[in-house]
Each structure stands twice: as C-alpha cells, then as structure tokens.
Amino acid sequence: MRQFYYLALAAFFSLFDLAMLKLMPEAWLLDLSGQESSANFQRKKYKFIYYFWPLLLINFFLIAKIPGSLSPSFKLIKIIYSNFLILIGLVDAFYYIIPDQFTLVIASLGFFQGLKTESWKFLLASALGFFLLLIIFTLLMNRITKKETFGMGDIKLLSAIALNYGFINTVSILNRAILLALSYFIIKLLIKNKSWDEPLPFGPFIIMALLFKSLI
C-alpha cells in the first residue's frame, strides 16, 4: 500500500514537472543578457513518454528515501524541493538557462531550514563564500581559456545549494558534477565526433550529482 502511495505521488510530480516545462512563462526562459529575445524564441518539443518514465522512477526513489519520522508538511517540502531541482535540470538541458525563480526557491528553502536548526549563519556564510570563490575562479578561467567556464546561472545555483548543504558538501557535489560532465562530453566526442567548442549545459550535471547524493 505504501509503495502504491509513493508511486501515485511520483506520477503526480512527474506530470507537474513536464507541465511546468511546457507552460512556464516565456520570460523565464530568455537570456537576460539580451542574447536572445522573445522575437526569435522557440519552445523545444519533446516526446512526453521519453521523459515521463525516467522522472517517475527518480521521483519514486526520492520519495521512498524520505525518512518516515518527518512530519507530513516537511515531507512535502522535501518533495517540492527535489522537483524544483529536477525542473532546473530539464530547463537548462532544453534552453541553456537556469531561471532565477527556481534558484530563489532552492535558496529560500535552505535558508528557512537553517532558521529551524539555528545554523542559518553558517549556511549563509557558506553560500556567500561559495559565490565569491566561484566568481573569482570563473573570471580567471575565462581569461585563461578565452571560453566561458561557469555561467551565472550555475554559480547562483551552486550558491543556493551551499545555503542548503554547507560549503564542504557543495564542493563535493561540484566535483561529482564536473566528473559527470567530463565523462558525458568525452563519450559524446567519441560516439558523435563532436567538437570541444560545443556548448554543454552544466546545470543538469549539478542536479544529477545532488540527487545522487540524496539517494545514497
């Protein structure tokens, strides 16, 4: 009976994710730097069935992993948090952008969770420290490689994650995300003979690394 309940919840939130991907305001998906305007914006098409089943499986395991000792309201917050992460990964994969609205939700949930445990000062310092270090690192790497390393969306997302997990855990998540991205890109180069200059959205790999951490 419990598994059926988890499956029903997983199906609902998987449908929610795909509906949000299709119906979210166009303005959220535009590059705020002006590189892309609403005049030439096009929504990406996708086959529902190809995404529903993987999302159903991910949501099922994430829901089943939530400790039973938590209150129903806190369980719901955990599920919503996970699904905003999934949405961030989907949107970045499709549109090469991470909406600030979603990042703000992740940051807010981390901050309010910190208020409950009285660790908000440590978490806030972690987020600010991570943000500043990533800005400095990105500027240096961009100057050295003459290419964009981390986008501002990635930096803001990682800072929001630091507000939830602290500095050290976020470094671990970032390391895993880099390994995942490199592995994917090398495999893609070997199979499809792609160029190193081809852009690769990093957000999905951050989300995969974070969800993997949540599942183990």
C-alpha positions in Angstrom: 0.0 0.0 0.0 2.8 2.4 0.9 4.6 1.7 -2.4 1.3 2.5 -4.3 1.1 5.8 -2.4 4.7 6.6 -3.4 4.0 5.7 -7.0 0.9 7.9 -7.1 2.9 10.8 -5.7 5.8 10.2 -8.1 3.4 10.2 -11.0 1.7 13.4 -9.9 5.0 15.3 -9.5 6.4 13.8 -12.8 3.4 15.2 -14.6 3.8 18.5 -12.7 7.5 18.7 -13.9 6.6 18.2 -17.5 3.6 20.5 -17.4 5.8 23.3 -15.9 8.4 22.7 -18.6 5.7 23.3 -21.2 3.7 26.0 -19.6 6.2 28.2 -17.7 6.3 31.9 -18.8 8.5 32.5 -21.8 10.2 35.4 -20.0 11.7 32.8 -17.6 13.5 31.0 -20.4 15.1 34.1 -22.1 18.7 35.1 -21.7 18.6 38.3 -19.5 21.8 39.5 -21.1 19.8 40.2 -24.3 21.5 37.5 -26.4 18.1 36.0 -27.1 14.9 38.0 -27.4 11.2 36.9 -27.4 11.1 37.5 -31.2 13.3 34.5 -32.0 12.5 32.3 -29.0 11.1 28.9 -29.7 9.9 26.3 -27.2 11.6 23.0 -27.6 9.5 20.0 -28.5 9.9 16.7 -26.7 8.2 13.3 -26.6 6.3 13.0 -23.3 6.8 9.3 -22.9 10.6 9.5 -23.2 10.7 11.8 -20.1 7.8 10.7 -18.0 9.1 7.2 -17.1 12.6 8.3 -16.0 11.1 11.1 -14.0 8.6 8.7 -12.4 11.5 6.4 -11.4 13.5 9.2 -10.0 10.6 10.7 -8.1 9.6 7.3 -6.7 13.1 6.6 -5.2 13.4 10.2 -3.9 10.0 10.0 -2.2 10.7 6.5 -0.8 14.1 7.7 0.6 12.5 10.5 2.7 12.6 9.4 6.4 9.3 8.3 7.8 10.0 10.2 11.1 9.5 13.6 9.3 6.2 15.4 9.6 3.9 15.3 6.5 4.4 19.1 5.8 8.2 18.6 5.9 8.0 15.6 3.6 6.0 17.7 1.1 8.7 20.4 1.3 11.4 17.8 0.5 9.4 16.5 -2.5 8.8 20.1 -3.8 12.5 20.9 -3.3 13.5 17.8 -5.3 11.1 18.6 -8.1 12.4 22.2 -8.4 15.9 20.7 -8.8 14.6 18.3 -11.5 12.9 21.3 -13.3 16.2 23.3 -13.2 18.0 20.3 -14.8 15.3 20.0 -17.5 15.1 23.7 -18.3 18.9 24.0 -18.5 19.1 21.0 -20.8 16.5 22.3 -23.1 17.1 26.1 -23.1 20.7 26.6 -21.7 19.4 28.8 -18.9 18.6 28.4 -15.2 15.6 30.5 -14.2 16.4 32.7 -11.2 12.8 32.0 -9.9 13.7 28.3 -9.4 17.1 29.1 -7.8 15.4 31.5 -5.4 13.0 28.7 -4.3 16.0 26.4 -3.6 17.8 29.2 -1.7 14.7 30.1 0.3 14.1 26.5 1.4 17.7 26.2 2.5 17.5 29.5 4.5 14.3 28.7 6.3 15.6 25.2 7.1 18.6 26.8 8.6 16.4 29.1 10.7 14.8 26.0 12.2 18.1 24.4 13.1 19.8 27.7 14.1 22.5 27.1 11.6 21.5 29.9 9.2 24.6 32.0 9.8 26.9 29.1 8.9 24.8 28.3 5.8 24.6 31.9 4.7 28.4 32.3 5.1 28.8 29.1 3.0 26.6 30.4 0.2 28.3 33.8 0.1 31.8 32.3 0.3 31.0 29.8 -2.5 29.5 32.6 -4.6 32.6 34.8 -4.3 35.1 32.0 -4.9 33.2 30.8 -8.0 33.0 34.3 -9.4 36.8 34.8 -9.0 37.6 31.3 -10.3 35.3 31.8 -13.3 36.8 35.2 -14.2 40.3 33.7 -14.1 39.4 30.6 -16.1 37.5 32.7 -18.7 40.6 34.9 -19.1 43.0 31.9 -19.4 40.9 29.7 -21.7 39.1 32.5 -23.6 35.9 30.5 -23.1 33.0 30.5 -20.6 33.5 28.0 -17.8 30.6 28.5 -15.4 27.6 30.6 -16.3 26.0 32.9 -13.8 23.1 30.5 -13.6 25.4 27.7 -12.5 27.1 30.0 -10.0 23.8 31.1 -8.4 22.5 27.5 -8.3 25.7 26.2 -6.6 25.4 29.1 -4.1 21.8 28.2 -3.4 22.8 24.6 -2.9 25.5 25.8 -0.4 22.8 27.5 1.5 21.2 24.1 1.9 24.2 21.8 2.4 27.1 23.9 3.5 30.4 24.7 1.8 32.2 21.3 2.1 29.2 19.3 0.8 28.7 21.7 -2.1 32.4 21.3 -3.1 31.8 17.5 -3.1 28.7 18.0 -5.3 30.6 20.2 -7.7 33.4 17.7 -8.0 30.9 15.0 -8.9 29.1 17.2 -11.3 32.4 18.0 -13.1 33.3 14.3 -13.4 29.8 13.5 -14.8 30.0 16.4 -17.3 33.5 15.4 -18.4 32.5 11.7 -18.8 29.4 12.6 -20.8 31.3 15.0 -23.0 34.2 12.5 -23.7 31.6 9.8 -24.6 29.8 12.2 -26.8 33.0 13.2 -28.6 33.9 9.5 -29.2 30.4 8.5 -30.4 29.3 11.5 -32.3 32.6 13.1 -33.2 31.6 16.5 -31.7 33.8 19.5 -31.2 35.3 20.6 -27.8 33.8 24.1 -28.6 30.3 22.7 -28.5 28.4 24.3 -25.5 27.3 22.0 -22.8 24.7 23.0 -20.1 26.3 22.3 -16.7 23.1 22.6 -14.6 21.8 19.0 -15.4 25.1 17.6 -14.1 24.9 19.6 -10.9 21.4 18.3 -10.3 22.3 14.7 -11.1 25.2 14.9 -8.6 23.0 16.4 -5.9 20.1 13.9 -6.5 22.7 11.1 -6.4 23.9 12.4 -3.0 20.3 12.4 -1.8 19.7 8.8 -2.9 22.8 7.2 -1.3 
